[in-house]
Amino acid sequence: MGAGHAHKLYREGHSPVHALPPHCKLAATLAFVVVVVSTPREAVWAFGLYAVLIAAVAAVARIPAGFLLRRLLIEVPFVAFAVLMPFVAEGERVEVLGMSLSVSGLWGAWNVLAKGTLGVAASVLLASTTELRVLLLGLQRLKLPPLLVQIASFMIRYGDVISDELRRMSIARRSRGFEARGIRHWGVLAKTAGALFIRSYERGERVYLAMVSRGYTGSMPVIDEVAATRAQWAYASTLPVTALAVCLMGWTL
């Protein structure tokens, strides 16, 4: 895991958030999401405060609002599901703009939208301020099973390799005048998928043999040893601790 691996989710910077060790940021993000999920849905004001906290972290990390909002589009399918809930849920009904909506469905939609959006925003901030290679080191530092870390590492690397291979095959098809326009061309696309699978499998075999020839025995060497000071842990815990205080107020008020 020593080789660099850039990814479009990462935004290079030199902010205090970028400088934090990856395992601190992973633990803080997970704790924040758990706190948000544990907040009662009726405490609407609490979710507003969580959004302010996320915005503050984004400001400290120098992540532009547009950058963050564009990556939040990944939750559009969940938004569509939440919009349907007031119409299909049962129970007490209420009239809103001439439409009969379920009260429990409205609360459920709000619950999904608020907590889902905050969780995705926290994850986007984590990915925007931490390289994938460093995230894997953070997972290793948090004592995640080594096999799972290796699987994640290979998935990240080969995901980009396979997409690159697919792009080259697509360029080769277009350079020969091929353009898929209907069901008649599905056979060509199926052959492309088969060829991609064979190429990926063969490449995986070659890479594995190369790793074994270099002494691979089932565990990857750690080249970059990341450690965190107490001050860094305290700095990273600011977000989840503040959120926990908001959550406790949401349960008591």
Accessible surface in RSA format (square Angstrom, percent):
REM  Atomic radii and reference values for relative SASA: ProtOr
REM  Chains: A
REM  Algorithm: Lee & Richards
REM  Probe-radius: 1.40
REM  Slices: 20
REM RES _ NUM      All-atoms   Total-Side   Main-Chain    Non-polar    All polar
REM                ABS   REL    ABS   REL    ABS   REL    ABS   REL    ABS   REL
RES MET A   1    14.24   7.4   2.25   1.5  11.99  28.5   5.09   4.3   9.15  12.1
RES GLY A   2    26.80  33.0   0.00   N/A  26.80  33.0   4.08  11.2  22.71  50.9
RES ALA A   3    70.01  64.4  55.53  85.7  14.48  32.9  65.46  92.2   4.55  12.1
RES GLY A   4    64.26  79.2   0.00   N/A  64.26  79.2  29.60  81.2  34.66  77.6
RES HIS A   5    28.33  15.5  22.81  15.9   5.52  14.1  13.56  14.0  14.77  17.2
RES ALA A   6    89.32  82.1  67.73 104.5  21.59  49.1  68.89  97.0  20.43  54.1
RES HIS A   7    56.21  30.7  42.47  29.5  13.74  35.1  25.02  25.8  31.19  36.3
RES LYS A   8   167.64  81.8 144.70  88.8  22.95  54.6  99.78  89.8  67.87  72.3
RES LEU A   9    66.92  37.3  66.81  47.8   0.11   0.3  66.81  46.9   0.11   0.3
RES TYR A  10    51.89  24.2  36.99  21.0  14.90  38.8  20.15  15.1  31.74  39.1
RES ARG A  11    93.89  39.4  90.04  45.9   3.85   9.2  15.54  21.2  78.35  47.5
RES GLU A  12   137.29  78.8 112.05  84.8  25.25  60.1  34.38  66.5 102.91  84.0
RES GLY A  13    24.11  29.7   0.00   N/A  24.11  29.7  16.67  45.7   7.44  16.7
RES HIS A  14   167.95  91.8 135.90  94.5  32.06  82.0  99.11 102.1  68.84  80.1
RES SER A  15     1.26   1.1   0.36   0.5   0.90   2.1   0.69   1.5   0.57   0.8
RES PRO A  16    65.31  47.6  55.10  50.2  10.20  37.1  62.34  51.5   2.97  18.4
RES VAL A  17    17.97  11.8  17.97  16.3   0.00   0.0  17.97  15.6   0.00   0.0
RES HIS A  18    26.74  14.6   9.22   6.4  17.52  44.8   9.31   9.6  17.43  20.3
RES ALA A  19    77.79  71.5  50.06  77.2  27.74  63.1  61.62  86.8  16.17  42.8
RES LEU A  20    18.97  10.6  13.58   9.7   5.39  13.5  13.82   9.7   5.15  13.8
RES PRO A  21    11.49   8.4   5.63   5.1   5.86  21.3  11.49   9.5   0.00   0.0
RES PRO A  22     4.45   3.2   4.45   4.1   0.00   0.0   4.45   3.7   0.00   0.0
RES HIS A  23     6.46   3.5   6.46   4.5   0.00   0.0   3.94   4.1   2.52   2.9
RES CYS A  24     0.64   0.5   0.00   0.0   0.64   1.5   0.00   0.0   0.64   0.7
RES LYS A  25    13.15   6.4  11.27   6.9   1.88   4.5  10.89   9.8   2.26   2.4
RES LEU A  26    29.01  16.2  25.44  18.2   3.57   9.0  25.69  18.0   3.32   8.9
RES ALA A  27    33.83  31.1  25.07  38.7   8.77  19.9  29.77  41.9   4.07  10.8
RES ALA A  28    12.96  11.9   8.86  13.7   4.09   9.3  12.37  17.4   0.59   1.6
RES THR A  29    20.99  14.9  20.42  20.7   0.57   1.4   9.64  12.9  11.35  17.2
RES LEU A  30   120.59  67.2 116.76  83.5   3.84   9.6 120.19  84.4   0.40   1.1
RES ALA A  31    39.48  36.3  32.49  50.1   6.99  15.9  39.07  55.0   0.41   1.1
RES PHE A  32     0.04   0.0   0.04   0.0   0.00   0.0   0.04   0.0   0.00   0.0
RES VAL A  33    40.78  26.8  40.78  36.9   0.00   0.0  40.78  35.4   0.00   0.0
RES VAL A  34    82.68  54.4  80.08  72.5   2.60   6.3  82.50  71.7   0.18   0.5
RES VAL A  35    16.62  10.9  14.67  13.3   1.95   4.7  16.62  14.4   0.00   0.0
RES VAL A  36     1.19   0.8   1.19   1.1   0.00   0.0   1.19   1.0   0.00   0.0
RES VAL A  37    87.14  57.3  79.73  72.2   7.41  17.9  79.73  69.3   7.41  20.1
RES SER A  38    55.62  47.0  42.46  56.7  13.15  30.3  32.81  69.9  22.81  32.0
RES THR A  39     1.11   0.8   0.00   0.0   1.11   2.7   0.03   0.0   1.08   1.6
RES PRO A  40    20.93  15.3  13.17  12.0   7.77  28.2  20.93  17.3   0.00   0.0
RES ARG A  41    79.68  33.5  77.25  39.4   2.43   5.8  13.16  18.0  66.52  40.3
RES GLU A  42   103.00  59.1  85.90  65.0  17.10  40.7  51.10  98.8  51.90  42.4
RES ALA A  43     8.26   7.6   3.05   4.7   5.21  11.8   7.08  10.0   1.18   3.1
RES VAL A  44    73.73  48.5  71.18  64.4   2.55   6.1  71.18  61.8   2.55   6.9
RES TRP A  45   104.86  42.1  90.06  43.6  14.80  34.8  85.12  45.4  19.74  32.0
RES ALA A  46     0.00   0.0   0.00   0.0   0.00   0.0   0.00   0.0   0.00   0.0
RES PHE A  47     7.48   3.7   4.34   2.7   3.14   8.2   4.47   2.7   3.01   8.6
RES GLY A  48    38.46  47.4   0.00   N/A  38.46  47.4  35.53  97.5   2.93   6.6
RES LEU A  49    73.44  40.9  72.41  51.8   1.03   2.6  72.41  50.9   1.03   2.8
RES TYR A  50     0.00   0.0   0.00   0.0   0.00   0.0   0.00   0.0   0.00   0.0
RES ALA A  51    49.88  45.9  44.00  67.9   5.88  13.4  46.01  64.8   3.86  10.2
RES VAL A  52    93.97  61.8  91.64  83.0   2.33   5.6  93.49  81.2   0.48   1.3
RES LEU A  53    33.53  18.7  33.27  23.8   0.26   0.6  33.27  23.4   0.26   0.7
RES ILE A  54     8.08   4.6   8.08   6.0   0.00   0.0   8.08   5.8   0.00   0.0
RES ALA A  55    58.06  53.4  49.48  76.4   8.58  19.5  53.10  74.8   4.97  13.2
RES ALA A  56    49.86  45.8  41.41  63.9   8.45  19.2  49.18  69.3   0.68   1.8
RES VAL A  57    34.56  22.7  33.23  30.1   1.33   3.2  34.52  30.0   0.04   0.1
RES ALA A  58     7.80   7.2   7.80  12.0   0.00   0.0   7.80  11.0   0.00   0.0
RES ALA A  59    72.92  67.0  48.43  74.7  24.50  55.7  58.83  82.8  14.09  37.3
RES VAL A  60    64.69  42.6  54.51  49.3  10.18  24.5  62.10  54.0   2.60   7.0
RES ALA A  61     1.42   1.3   0.11   0.2   1.31   3.0   0.11   0.2   1.31   3.5
RES ARG A  62   158.28  66.5 138.62  70.7  19.66  46.8  70.63  96.5  87.65  53.1
RES ILE A  63     9.58   5.5   0.40   0.3   9.18  22.1   0.89   0.6   8.69  23.6
RES PRO A  64    56.42  41.1  44.33  40.4  12.09  44.0  56.09  46.3   0.33   2.1
RES ALA A  65    72.58  66.7  59.71  92.1  12.87  29.3  64.44  90.8   8.14  21.6
RES GLY A  66    33.46  41.3   0.00   N/A  33.46  41.3  26.69  73.3   6.76  15.1
RES PHE A  67    14.24   7.1  13.31   8.2   0.93   2.4  13.31   8.1   0.93   2.7
RES LEU A  68    18.14  10.1  18.14  13.0   0.00   0.0  18.14  12.7   0.00   0.0
RES LEU A  69   109.80  61.2 105.20  75.3   4.60  11.6 105.35  74.0   4.46  12.0
RES ARG A  70   144.16  60.5 133.50  68.1  10.66  25.4  64.92  88.7  79.24  48.0
RES ARG A  71    56.87  23.9  48.45  24.7   8.42  20.1  18.81  25.7  38.06  23.1
RES LEU A  72    24.01  13.4  21.79  15.6   2.23   5.6  21.97  15.4   2.05   5.5
RES LEU A  73   116.91  65.1 109.65  78.4   7.27  18.3 111.05  78.0   5.86  15.8
RES ILE A  74   126.85  72.2 109.50  81.6  17.35  41.8 119.05  85.7   7.80  21.2
RES GLU A  75    17.75  10.2  17.21  13.0   0.55   1.3   4.51   8.7  13.25  10.8
RES VAL A  76    80.38  52.9  80.24  72.6   0.14   0.3  80.24  69.7   0.14   0.4
RES PRO A  77    89.31  65.1  75.82  69.1  13.49  49.1  82.62  68.2   6.69  41.6
RES PHE A  78   130.28  65.2 129.38  80.1   0.90   2.3 130.28  79.0   0.00   0.0
RES VAL A  79    50.39  33.2  50.39  45.6   0.00   0.0  50.39  43.8   0.00   0.0
RES ALA A  80    56.88  52.3  48.29  74.5   8.59  19.5  54.81  77.2   2.07   5.5
RES PHE A  81   119.60  59.8 115.44  71.5   4.16  10.8 118.71  72.0   0.89   2.6
RES ALA A  82     0.00   0.0   0.00   0.0   0.00   0.0   0.00   0.0   0.00   0.0
RES VAL A  83    81.90  53.9  75.48  68.3   6.42  15.5  80.93  70.3   0.97   2.6
RES LEU A  84   105.90  59.0 105.90  75.8   0.00   0.0 105.90  74.4   0.00   0.0
RES MET A  85    40.96  21.2  40.62  26.9   0.34   0.8  40.96  34.8   0.00   0.0
RES PRO A  86     8.58   6.3   8.58   7.8   0.00   0.0   8.58   7.1   0.00   0.0
RES PHE A  87    95.77  47.9  75.42  46.7  20.35  53.0  75.88  46.0  19.89  56.9
RES VAL A  88   110.30  72.6  83.11  75.2  27.19  65.5  89.18  77.5  21.11  57.3
RES ALA A  89    28.11  25.8  17.48  27.0  10.63  24.2  26.29  37.0   1.82   4.8
RES GLU A  90   151.58  87.0 136.63 103.4  14.94  35.6  53.74 103.9  97.84  79.9
RES GLY A  91    54.50  67.2   0.00   N/A  54.50  67.2  37.25 102.2  17.25  38.6
RES GLU A  92   132.85  76.3 112.15  84.8  20.70  49.3  47.94  92.7  84.91  69.3
RES ARG A  93   101.93  42.8  78.03  39.8  23.90  56.9  51.57  70.5  50.36  30.5
RES VAL A  94    59.90  39.4  53.70  48.6   6.21  15.0  59.90  52.0   0.00   0.0
RES GLU A  95   122.58  70.4 100.21  75.8  22.36  53.2  63.53 122.9  59.05  48.2
RES VAL A  96    57.45  37.8  54.12  49.0   3.33   8.0  57.45  49.9   0.00   0.0
RES LEU A  97   165.09  91.9 123.84  88.6  41.25 103.7 136.56  95.9  28.53  76.8
RES GLY A  98    72.58  89.5   0.00   N/A  72.58  89.5  34.07  93.5  38.51  86.2
RES MET A  99    82.99  43.0  78.85  52.2   4.14   9.9  58.84  50.0  24.15  32.0
RES SER A 100    52.12  44.0  40.21  53.7  11.91  27.4  29.84  63.5  22.28  31.2
RES LEU A 101    10.82   6.0  10.82   7.7   0.00   0.0  10.82   7.6   0.00   0.0
RES SER A 102     0.00   0.0   0.00   0.0   0.00   0.0   0.00   0.0   0.00   0.0
RES VAL A 103    43.75  28.8  43.75  39.6   0.00   0.0  43.75  38.0   0.00   0.0
RES SER A 104    55.52  46.9  46.92  62.6   8.60  19.8  44.27  94.3  11.25  15.8
RES GLY A 105     1.01   1.2   0.00   N/A   1.01   1.2   1.01   2.8   0.00   0.0
RES LEU A 106    62.77  35.0  57.81  41.4   4.96  12.5  58.13  40.8   4.63  12.5
RES TRP A 107    85.00  34.1  84.03  40.7   0.97   2.3  63.44  33.8  21.56  35.0
RES GLY A 108     8.72  10.8   0.00   N/A   8.72  10.8   8.63  23.7   0.09   0.2
RES ALA A 109     9.04   8.3   9.04  14.0   0.00   0.0   9.04  12.7   0.00   0.0
RES TRP A 110    80.17  32.2  77.25  37.4   2.92   6.9  79.51  42.4   0.66   1.1
RES ASN A 111    40.24  27.8  39.88  38.5   0.36   0.9   0.11   0.3  40.13  38.8
RES VAL A 112    48.03  31.6  40.62  36.8   7.41  17.9  46.58  40.5   1.45   3.9
RES LEU A 113    58.14  32.4  56.68  40.6   1.45   3.7  57.57  40.4   0.57   1.5
RES ALA A 114    11.30  10.4   1.81   2.8   9.49  21.6  11.16  15.7   0.14   0.4
RES LYS A 115    33.64  16.4  28.93  17.7   4.72  11.2  14.79  13.3  18.85  20.1
RES GLY A 116    31.06  38.3   0.00   N/A  31.06  38.3  29.39  80.7   1.67   3.7
RES THR A 117    43.97  31.3  43.97  44.6   0.00   0.0  36.77  49.4   7.20  10.9
RES LEU A 118    12.38   6.9  12.38   8.9   0.00   0.0  12.38   8.7   0.00   0.0
RES GLY A 119    12.93  15.9   0.00   N/A  12.93  15.9  12.45  34.2   0.47   1.1
RES VAL A 120    35.71  23.5  32.87  29.8   2.84   6.8  34.85  30.3   0.87   2.3
RES ALA A 121     5.60   5.2   5.60   8.6   0.00   0.0   5.60   7.9   0.00   0.0
RES ALA A 122     5.04   4.6   1.86   2.9   3.18   7.2   3.30   4.7   1.73   4.6
RES SER A 123    56.78  48.0  53.08  70.8   3.70   8.5  30.56  65.1  26.22  36.7
RES VAL A 124    14.25   9.4  11.84  10.7   2.41   5.8  13.97  12.1   0.28   0.8
RES LEU A 125    10.03   5.6   9.42   6.7   0.61   1.5   9.68   6.8   0.35   0.9
RES LEU A 126    25.05  14.0  19.78  14.2   5.27  13.3  24.23  17.0   0.83   2.2
RES ALA A 127    17.30  15.9  15.52  24.0   1.78   4.0  15.88  22.4   1.42   3.8
RES SER A 128     0.47   0.4   0.47   0.6   0.00   0.0   0.00   0.0   0.47   0.7
RES THR A 129     3.80   2.7   1.17   1.2   2.64   6.3   0.40   0.5   3.40   5.1
RES THR A 130     4.65   3.3   1.37   1.4   3.28   7.8   3.62   4.9   1.03   1.6
RES GLU A 131    54.40  31.2  52.67  39.8   1.73   4.1   3.74   7.2  50.67  41.4
RES LEU A 132    30.72  17.1  30.08  21.5   0.63   1.6  30.08  21.1   0.63   1.7
RES ARG A 133    36.40  15.3  36.00  18.3   0.40   1.0   1.27   1.7  35.13  21.3
RES VAL A 134    29.47  19.4  29.47  26.7   0.00   0.0  29.47  25.6   0.00   0.0
RES LEU A 135    22.93  12.8  22.93  16.4   0.00   0.0  22.93  16.1   0.00   0.0
RES LEU A 136     4.22   2.4   4.22   3.0   0.00   0.0   4.22   3.0   0.00   0.0
RES LEU A 137     6.10   3.4   3.84   2.7   2.26   5.7   3.84   2.7   2.26   6.1
RES GLY A 138     0.00   0.0   0.00   N/A   0.00   0.0   0.00   0.0   0.00   0.0
RES LEU A 139    47.13  26.2  47.13  33.7   0.00   0.0  47.13  33.1   0.00   0.0
RES GLN A 140    44.63  25.0  38.03  27.8   6.60  15.7  20.04  42.7  24.59  18.6
RES ARG A 141    93.95  39.4  79.28  40.4  14.67  34.9  20.03  27.4  73.92  44.8
RES LEU A 142    73.42  40.9  50.08  35.8  23.34  58.7  52.56  36.9  20.86  56.1
RES LYS A 143   177.20  86.4 152.08  93.3  25.11  59.8 100.07  90.1  77.13  82.2
RES LEU A 144    65.22  36.3  59.24  42.4   5.98  15.0  62.03  43.6   3.19   8.6
RES PRO A 145    67.63  49.3  63.63  58.0   4.00  14.5  67.63  55.8   0.00   0.0
RES PRO A 146    84.69  61.7  84.21  76.8   0.48   1.7  84.53  69.8   0.16   1.0
RES LEU A 147   120.52  67.1 118.19  84.6   2.33   5.9 118.73  83.4   1.79   4.8
RES LEU A 148    92.31  51.4  88.35  63.2   3.95   9.9  88.47  62.1   3.84  10.3
RES VAL A 149     0.86   0.6   0.86   0.8   0.00   0.0   0.86   0.8   0.00   0.0
RES GLN A 150     9.55   5.3   9.24   6.8   0.31   0.7   6.53  13.9   3.02   2.3
RES ILE A 151    81.91  46.6  80.09  59.7   1.82   4.4  81.72  58.8   0.19   0.5
RES ALA A 152    30.26  27.8  27.31  42.1   2.95   6.7  30.03  42.3   0.23   0.6
RES SER A 153     1.63   1.4   1.63   2.2   0.00   0.0   0.43   0.9   1.20   1.7
RES PHE A 154    60.47  30.3  59.97  37.1   0.50   1.3  60.13  36.5   0.35   1.0
RES MET A 155   133.02  68.9 118.81  78.6  14.22  33.8 107.01  91.0  26.01  34.5
RES ILE A 156    42.14  24.0  32.36  24.1   9.78  23.6  39.84  28.7   2.29   6.2
RES ARG A 157    51.92  21.8  50.21  25.6   1.71   4.1  33.87  46.3  18.05  10.9
RES TYR A 158    54.45  25.4  54.44  31.0   0.01   0.0  50.01  37.6   4.44   5.5
RES GLY A 159    39.14  48.3   0.00   N/A  39.14  48.3  31.99  87.8   7.14  16.0
RES ASP A 160    58.51  41.0  56.74  56.5   1.77   4.2  23.51  55.3  35.00  34.9
RES VAL A 161    45.01  29.6  41.46  37.5   3.55   8.6  44.93  39.0   0.08   0.2
RES ILE A 162    63.97  36.4  63.57  47.4   0.40   1.0  63.97  46.1   0.00   0.0
RES SER A 163    62.36  52.7  53.56  71.5   8.80  20.3  45.15  96.1  17.21  24.1
RES ASP A 164    63.27  44.3  62.76  62.5   0.51   1.2   4.49  10.6  58.79  58.6
RES GLU A 165    19.37  11.1  19.37  14.7   0.00   0.0   5.83  11.3  13.55  11.1
RES LEU A 166    79.24  44.1  79.24  56.7   0.00   0.0  79.24  55.7   0.00   0.0
RES ARG A 167   126.28  53.0 120.32  61.3   5.96  14.2  66.91  91.4  59.37  36.0
RES ARG A 168   105.27  44.2  99.50  50.7   5.77  13.7  57.79  79.0  47.49  28.8
RES MET A 169    20.73  10.7  16.86  11.2   3.87   9.2  20.06  17.1   0.67   0.9
RES SER A 170    24.24  20.5  24.19  32.3   0.05   0.1  12.53  26.7  11.71  16.4
RES ILE A 171    78.24  44.5  77.69  57.9   0.54   1.3  77.76  56.0   0.47   1.3
RES ALA A 172    39.51  36.3  35.06  54.1   4.45  10.1  39.34  55.4   0.16   0.4
RES ARG A 173    51.62  21.7  48.75  24.9   2.86   6.8  24.35  33.3  27.27  16.5
RES ARG A 174   145.06  60.9 128.36  65.4  16.70  39.8  59.38  81.2  85.67  51.9
RES SER A 175    86.80  73.4  42.39  56.6  44.41 102.3  47.67 101.5  39.13  54.8
RES ARG A 176   189.45  79.5 151.36  77.2  38.10  90.7  72.29  98.8 117.17  71.0
RES GLY A 177    69.43  85.6   0.00   N/A  69.43  85.6  37.73 103.5  31.69  71.0
RES PHE A 178    40.46  20.2  32.43  20.1   8.03  20.9  38.21  23.2   2.25   6.4
RES GLU A 179   104.17  59.8  95.51  72.3   8.66  20.6  31.26  60.5  72.91  59.5
RES ALA A 180    50.64  46.6  24.38  37.6  26.26  59.7  24.68  34.8  25.95  68.7
RES ARG A 181   189.08  79.4 148.27  75.6  40.82  97.2  56.42  77.1 132.66  80.4
RES GLY A 182    35.58  43.9   0.00   N/A  35.58  43.9  31.14  85.5   4.44   9.9
RES ILE A 183   125.69  71.5 111.79  83.3  13.90  33.5 111.79  80.5  13.90  37.7
RES ARG A 184   194.51  81.7 161.51  82.3  33.00  78.6  75.80 103.6 118.71  71.9
RES HIS A 185    33.18  18.1  33.18  23.1   0.00   0.0  15.08  15.5  18.10  21.1
RES TRP A 186   159.38  64.0 155.96  75.5   3.42   8.0 137.66  73.4  21.71  35.2
RES GLY A 187    40.55  50.0   0.00   N/A  40.55  50.0  35.39  97.1   5.15  11.5
RES VAL A 188    59.99  39.5  58.79  53.2   1.20   2.9  58.83  51.1   1.16   3.1
RES LEU A 189    65.34  36.4  60.02  42.9   5.32  13.4  60.61  42.6   4.73  12.7
RES ALA A 190    66.13  60.8  49.33  76.1  16.80  38.2  57.61  81.1   8.51  22.6
RES LYS A 191   160.89  78.5 148.46  91.1  12.44  29.6  99.40  89.5  61.49  65.5
RES THR A 192    15.51  11.0  11.83  12.0   3.69   8.8   8.52  11.4   6.99  10.6
RES ALA A 193    60.94  56.0  51.58  79.6   9.36  21.3  55.37  78.0   5.56  14.7
RES GLY A 194    33.08  40.8   0.00   N/A  33.08  40.8  32.21  88.4   0.87   1.9
RES ALA A 195    36.39  33.5  29.83  46.0   6.56  14.9  34.15  48.1   2.23   5.9
RES LEU A 196    23.06  12.8  23.06  16.5   0.00   0.0  23.06  16.2   0.00   0.0
RES PHE A 197   140.12  70.1 134.91  83.6   5.21  13.5 139.82  84.8   0.30   0.9
RES ILE A 198    98.37  56.0  97.21  72.4   1.15   2.8  98.37  70.8   0.00   0.0
RES ARG A 199   114.38  48.0 110.05  56.1   4.34  10.3  33.30  45.5  81.08  49.1
RES SER A 200    30.63  25.9  17.57  23.4  13.06  30.1  21.52  45.8   9.11  12.8
RES TYR A 201   134.13  62.6 125.33  71.3   8.80  22.9  94.63  71.1  39.49  48.7
RES GLU A 202    85.17  48.9  83.13  62.9   2.04   4.9  25.78  49.9  59.39  48.5
RES ARG A 203    78.89  33.1  78.89  40.2   0.00   0.0  17.88  24.4  61.01  37.0
RES GLY A 204    27.72  34.2   0.00   N/A  27.72  34.2  22.85  62.7   4.87  10.9
RES GLU A 205    80.24  46.1  78.15  59.1   2.09   5.0  22.92  44.3  57.32  46.8
RES ARG A 206   139.70  58.7 133.05  67.8   6.65  15.8  72.23  98.7  67.47  40.9
RES VAL A 207    53.50  35.2  51.12  46.3   2.38   5.7  53.49  46.5   0.01   0.0
RES TYR A 208   118.23  55.2 117.22  66.7   1.01   2.6  76.78  57.7  41.45  51.1
RES LEU A 209   111.51  62.1 106.90  76.5   4.60  11.6 107.39  75.4   4.12  11.1
RES ALA A 210    40.38  37.1  33.55  51.8   6.82  15.5  39.51  55.6   0.87   2.3
RES MET A 211    37.31  19.3  33.98  22.5   3.32   7.9  28.59  24.3   8.72  11.5
RES VAL A 212    67.69  44.5  57.84  52.4   9.84  23.7  57.84  50.3   9.84  26.7
RES SER A 213    87.78  74.2  45.17  60.3  42.61  98.1  50.53 107.6  37.25  52.2
RES ARG A 214   191.08  80.2 152.17  77.6  38.90  92.6  72.87  99.6 118.20  71.6
RES GLY A 215    53.63  66.1   0.00   N/A  53.63  66.1  34.96  95.9  18.67  41.8
RES TYR A 216    51.70  24.1  33.64  19.1  18.06  47.0  26.70  20.1  25.00  30.8
RES THR A 217   125.81  89.5  86.16  87.3  39.65  94.5  73.99  99.4  51.81  78.3
RES GLY A 218    39.65  48.9   0.00   N/A  39.65  48.9  24.71  67.8  14.93  33.4
RES SER A 219    69.67  58.9  61.39  81.9   8.28  19.1  34.33  73.1  35.33  49.5
RES MET A 220    43.38  22.5  32.10  21.2  11.28  26.8  30.79  26.2  12.59  16.7
RES PRO A 221    93.38  68.1  80.48  73.4  12.90  46.9  92.74  76.6   0.64   4.0
RES VAL A 222    66.76  43.9  35.63  32.3  31.13  75.0  35.87  31.2  30.89  83.8
RES ILE A 223   125.45  71.4  94.24  70.2  31.21  75.2  99.15  71.4  26.31  71.4
RES ASP A 224    54.59  38.2  49.33  49.1   5.26  12.4  19.23  45.2  35.36  35.3
RES GLU A 225   123.36  70.8  92.85  70.2  30.52  72.7  57.75 111.7  65.61  53.6
RES VAL A 226    32.91  21.7  28.70  26.0   4.21  10.1  32.25  28.0   0.66   1.8
RES ALA A 227    66.29  61.0  47.06  72.6  19.24  43.8  47.43  66.8  18.86  50.0
RES ALA A 228    26.40  24.3   0.33   0.5  26.07  59.3   1.23   1.7  25.18  66.7
RES THR A 229    82.69  58.8  75.65  76.7   7.04  16.8  79.05 106.2   3.64   5.5
RES ARG A 230   223.16  93.7 213.15 108.7  10.02  23.8  85.28 116.5 137.88  83.6
RES ALA A 231    75.01  69.0  60.44  93.3  14.58  33.2  68.54  96.5   6.47  17.1
RES GLN A 232    54.26  30.3  52.94  38.7   1.32   3.1  16.46  35.0  37.80  28.7
RES TRP A 233    97.10  39.0  95.97  46.5   1.13   2.7  81.12  43.3  15.98  25.9
RES ALA A 234    63.39  58.3  50.33  77.7  13.07  29.7  56.59  79.7   6.80  18.0
RES TYR A 235   100.62  47.0  89.72  51.0  10.90  28.4  82.92  62.3  17.70  21.8
RES ALA A 236     8.32   7.6   1.56   2.4   6.75  15.4   5.69   8.0   2.63   7.0
RES SER A 237    39.85  33.7  37.72  50.3   2.13   4.9  27.18  57.9  12.67  17.8
RES THR A 238    79.50  56.5  73.42  74.4   6.08  14.5  65.72  88.3  13.78  20.8
RES LEU A 239    27.51  15.3  23.20  16.6   4.31  10.8  26.20  18.4   1.31   3.5
RES PRO A 240    12.85   9.4  11.72  10.7   1.13   4.1  11.97   9.9   0.88   5.5
RES VAL A 241    91.47  60.2  89.64  81.2   1.83   4.4  90.54  78.7   0.94   2.5
RES THR A 242    52.32  37.2  48.34  49.0   3.98   9.5  37.13  49.9  15.19  23.0
RES ALA A 243     0.00   0.0   0.00   0.0   0.00   0.0   0.00   0.0   0.00   0.0
RES LEU A 244    84.19  46.9  84.19  60.2   0.00   0.0  84.19  59.1   0.00   0.0
RES ALA A 245    50.09  46.1  45.41  70.1   4.69  10.7  49.01  69.0   1.09   2.9
RES VAL A 246     9.28   6.1   9.28   8.4   0.00   0.0   9.28   8.1   0.00   0.0
RES CYS A 247     6.18   4.7   6.18   6.9   0.00   0.0   0.00   0.0   6.18   6.7
RES LEU A 248   102.38  57.0 102.01  73.0   0.37   0.9 102.38  71.9   0.00   0.0
RES MET A 249    82.88  42.9  82.25  54.4   0.63   1.5  47.92  40.7  34.96  46.3
RES GLY A 250     9.50  11.7   0.00   N/A   9.50  11.7   0.26   0.7   9.24  20.7
RES TRP A 251   157.67  63.3 129.41  62.6  28.26  66.4 123.97  66.1  33.70  54.7
RES THR A 252   109.29  77.7  73.38  74.4  35.91  85.6  70.74  95.0  38.56  58.3
RES LEU A 253   156.80  87.3  97.44  69.7  59.36 149.2 127.71  89.7  29.09  78.3
END  Absolute sums over single chains surface
CHAIN  1 A    15433.3      12842.2       2591.1      10978.4       4454.9
END  Absolute sums over all chains
TOTAL         15433.3      12842.2       2591.1      10978.4       4454.9
